[in-house]
Amino acid sequence: MAADPVAVVGAGTMGAAMAATLCRAGRKVLLYNRTRERAERVAERTGASVAGSAREAAAAGLVLVSLADDDAARSVYSGPNGLVAGLRAGSVVLETSTVAPDTVRELAALAAERGAVLLDAPVSGSVALVERGELTFMVGGDPAALERAAPVLDILGRRTFHLGGQGSGSVMKLAVNSALHGLNQALAEALVLAESAGLDRSAAYEVFASSALAAPFVLYKRAAYEHPETTPPAFTLGLVAKDLALVAGLADEVGVAMTQLAANRQVVGAALDAGLGAADMSALATFLRDAR
């Protein structure tokens, strides 16, 4: 018997990659994006179908949501044509967006009113890892719903961690991104330091990629750092700033001092003031070169 269709809500970089990977695995995908033209472009190259509204997409029963921020999520979930309006008893929503834990709980309560279950299921990984089915999912919520969603998660990811109740996945994602964005800034500073002292950029990065520094992030961001002028943005500095603000909010809420976070926010803010908000996160190196 054919597997049930999966809805993907959000045709941005990660949403489009998830839709493509699911289609390659033989799953029928119903794709919705607030800008329909973008969904249509993704559908044309992947074989997905396009939904006319988030409500229509929710008819799939299993819905993956990948949106930019909290405001986008609230917008897509709400209203007569919103996602919540299309949910039915037994539907499972996988909220993969990076949003605040309180936002996840708010959206989960709306889904529960329809008899549906929302799992906060943010991911760690790049587009390349989506394409290889090697994402890491950090999940909070009902274990039974997670079991129902497992066949889809297994297509997209290598590891799934169930971390507890609603919001725990979001908390873990913010912790991961706090460290990741710190690594991004450290990597940018180290590369510019090596270049400024006379080393070749590619030679320096080869050492980074072969040393104790060689985290997966360092490896998959290599093209962006070595060739910023020809590598398309994968994750913008504007989104970095959004993530760091969410981390700061969580830190304030739980009473944790994070001095590196404060430094990261200062530098990223300066890069945004310099007009780099739409540039890839690796453009911190460009910002630091220009600031010399």
Secondary structure, DSSP 8 states (H G I E B T S, - for coil): -----EEEE--SHHHHHHHHHHHHTT--EEEE-SSHHHHHHHHHHH--EE-SSHHHHGGGSEEEE--SSHHHHHHHHSSTTSHHHH--TT-EEEE-S---HHHHHHHHHHHHHTT-EEEE--EE--HHHHHHT-EEEEEES-HHHHHHHHHHHHHHEEEEEEEESTTHHHHHHHHHHHHHHHHHHHHHHHHHHHHHTT--HHHHHHHHHHSTT--HHHHHTHHHHH-TTTS--SSBHHHHHHHHHHHHHHHHHHT---HHHHHHHHHHHHHHHTT-TTSBGGGHHHHHHHT-
